[in-house]
Amino acid sequence: MYNLFKMLSGFKKANGEFLNKKELLKTIENFIKEQENFKYNVMVGTDSEMFEKKVEFISVIAVHRLGKGGRFFWKKSILNKPLALYDRLWQEAIISLNISEELIKELNKRKLAFSFELHLDLGTSGKSHSTIREIISLVKSYGFEVKTKPFSYAASKVADKLL
């Protein structure tokens, strides 16, 4: 479904301007380096919506300059077949994991100082409750800090608004 070597391709700025992988990474690097005295939190999250015969996924990379705003980048992916809620939640997590692995590798090459969180559009109540522990365990097995609703705003707020 996804080319794992191109997970950082196809992202856009908040205004819709397309960025290739190199431009995306340079934009993030410049944002962090322009005020290095701040702490930065990088977050990745994905949300999805089911339509008649397809599922749209929106993935977000958010870079928060703590106390001083931030930037976000987004990407839409389409799967041309329906998925049950359980399968969509797993796919959201897998997409975010793949993006996160590549993003962290690339940002670490640039010797940038940041903390990282993977945001899941899952809550402790509601339709996604039964799946939450399994998916969180998977994400933690990759060594990532995990945030869920109501603290997973990259997935549950930013990505959700873009659907």
C-alpha positions in Angstrom: 0.0 0.0 0.0 2.8 2.4 0.9 6.3 2.8 -0.4 8.2 2.7 2.9 11.2 4.5 1.3 9.1 7.5 0.3 7.1 8.1 3.5 8.4 11.7 3.7 7.4 12.5 0.0 4.3 14.3 -0.8 3.9 16.5 2.3 2.4 20.0 2.0 2.8 23.1 4.2 -0.3 24.3 6.0 -1.1 26.6 3.0 -1.1 23.6 0.7 2.3 24.3 -0.9 3.9 21.0 -2.0 7.3 20.0 -0.6 9.5 17.2 -1.8 11.4 15.2 0.9 14.5 17.4 0.7 12.4 20.6 1.0 10.4 19.2 3.9 13.5 18.3 5.9 15.2 21.6 5.1 12.1 23.6 6.2 12.0 21.7 9.5 15.7 22.1 10.0 15.6 25.8 9.3 12.6 26.3 11.7 14.5 24.6 14.6 17.9 26.2 13.8 16.5 29.8 13.5 15.9 29.8 17.3 17.9 27.0 18.8 17.5 28.4 22.4 13.9 27.0 22.5 13.0 23.4 23.1 11.2 21.6 20.2 8.7 18.8 20.2 8.2 16.9 16.9 4.9 15.0 16.6 3.5 12.6 13.9 -0.1 11.5 13.7 -2.5 10.1 11.2 -6.3 10.2 11.0 -8.7 8.6 8.5 -12.1 8.8 7.1 -14.1 6.1 5.4 -16.0 7.0 2.2 -18.2 4.6 0.1 -15.4 2.6 -1.5 -12.2 4.2 -0.2 -10.4 5.4 2.9 -8.6 8.8 3.1 -5.7 9.0 5.5 -4.2 12.4 6.5 -0.8 12.3 8.1 0.6 15.3 10.0 4.1 16.2 11.1 3.9 19.0 13.7 6.9 20.9 15.0 6.2 22.8 18.2 8.6 25.5 19.4 7.6 25.3 23.0 6.2 28.6 24.2 6.5 30.1 20.7 4.2 28.5 18.2 4.9 25.9 15.6 4.6 24.5 12.0 2.8 21.6 10.6 3.0 19.6 7.4 0.4 17.2 6.0 -0.1 14.5 3.4 -3.1 12.7 2.0 -3.1 9.0 1.1 -6.0 7.1 -0.4 -6.7 3.4 -0.2 -9.3 2.5 -2.8 -11.1 -0.1 -0.7 -13.2 0.1 2.4 -11.7 -0.9 5.8 -13.5 -1.7 9.1 -12.8 0.7 12.0 -10.4 -1.8 13.6 -8.3 -2.1 10.4 -8.3 1.7 9.8 -7.0 2.4 13.4 -4.2 -0.1 12.8 -3.4 1.4 9.4 -3.2 4.9 10.9 -0.7 3.6 13.5 1.4 1.8 10.9 1.5 4.8 8.6 2.6 7.1 11.5 5.2 4.6 12.6 6.7 4.4 9.1 6.8 8.2 8.8 8.2 8.6 12.3 11.1 6.1 11.7 12.2 7.9 8.5 11.7 11.4 9.9 13.7 10.7 13.1 16.5 9.1 11.2 16.7 12.1 8.9 16.5 14.7 11.7 19.1 13.0 13.7 21.5 13.0 10.7 21.2 16.8 11.0 22.0 16.8 14.7 18.9 18.7 15.7 17.7 18.8 19.3 14.1 17.8 19.7 11.8 15.5 21.6 9.4 13.2 19.7 5.9 11.9 20.2 3.7 9.7 18.1 0.0 10.8 18.3 -2.7 8.2 17.9 -6.4 9.1 17.2 -7.5 6.7 20.0 -9.3 7.3 23.2 -9.9 5.4 26.4 -13.6 5.5 25.7 -15.7 5.2 22.5 -15.3 3.1 19.5 -11.6 2.8 19.5 -11.3 1.7 23.2 -10.9 -2.1 22.6 -8.0 -1.5 20.2 -6.0 1.0 22.2 -3.8 -1.2 24.3 -2.6 -3.3 21.4 -1.7 -0.4 19.2 0.0 1.5 22.1 2.1 -1.6 22.8 3.2 -1.8 19.2 4.2 1.9 19.1 6.1 1.6 22.4 7.9 -1.4 21.1 9.5 0.9 18.6 10.7 3.1 21.5 8.4 6.0 20.8 6.5 8.2 23.3 2.8 7.7 22.7 0.0 10.3 23.1 -3.7 9.4 22.9 -6.8 11.6 23.1 -7.2 14.2 24.4 -3.4 14.8 24.2 -2.8 13.5 20.6 -3.6 16.8 18.9 -1.5 16.1 15.8 -3.8 13.2 14.9 -7.1 14.0 16.7 -7.2 17.7 15.9 -4.9 18.8 13.1 -5.2 15.7 10.8 -8.9 15.5 11.7 -9.6 19.1 10.5 -7.8 18.3 7.2 -10.1 15.4 6.3 
